[in-house]
Amino acid sequence: MIEIIFEDNHLLVVNKLGGILTQPSGTDLPSLEAEAKKYIKETYKKPGNVFLEAVHRIDKPVSGIVVFAKTSKALSRLNDALRSKNMRKVYWALLDKQPKPSQSTLEHFLIHDEHRARVSQDGKMARLHYKTLSNGIVEIELETGRYHQIRVQMAEIGCPIVGDSKYGSTKTFAGIALHHRQLELVHPTTGESLIFTANLPSSWPL
């Protein structure tokens, strides 16, 4: 059963579990999109195909907020907002060690190789802001949205995300300890400012 954060005629906002794909990959692996379409079809007894498109994706091992558009109008307007950086995305992470300083802005140039990202002067600018919270969680706000951005940038300063062995973590975890905690956006049809918050997975040791 999917965990729904918000739903109306145009939006479906879901708290994704770590370890599941956001969208189908052409394989037999389960995806959040397929589960969400099944939910809509069964709940509203819709005949035929269900229109539902992810406005953004998060990596398979990452948990947290995913926004789906239920109409083509909503999809188009939210895609425009995403391109214009009119969404605020906040992630929570547990790191192998606490970053120093406890609050800073990171800027790197990243390129996307086969299934991973790396720092390179030939890449595209990636910028994020982080601060360490009182409970030891590191809160990260994305300014750009590059492939594996948070994972590679935190690893680059010697603080990989717990469980993220691809980028150097030596600690075990059920998936990786990265969670899309909060998202702010403007509703695509009403113009209302909305803030969504996703509960942490039970696997987090807090």
Secondary structure, DSSP 8 states (H G I E B T S, - for coil): --EEEEE-SSEEEEEE-TTSBSS--SSS--BHHHHHHHHHHHHHT--S----EESS---TT-EEEEEEESSHHHHHHHHHHHHTT--EEEEEE-BSS--SSSEEEEEEEEEEETTEEEE-TTSEEEEEEEEE-TTS-EEEEESS--TTHHHHHHHHTT--BTT-GGGT--S--SS-SEEEEEEEEE-TTT--EEEEE----TTS--
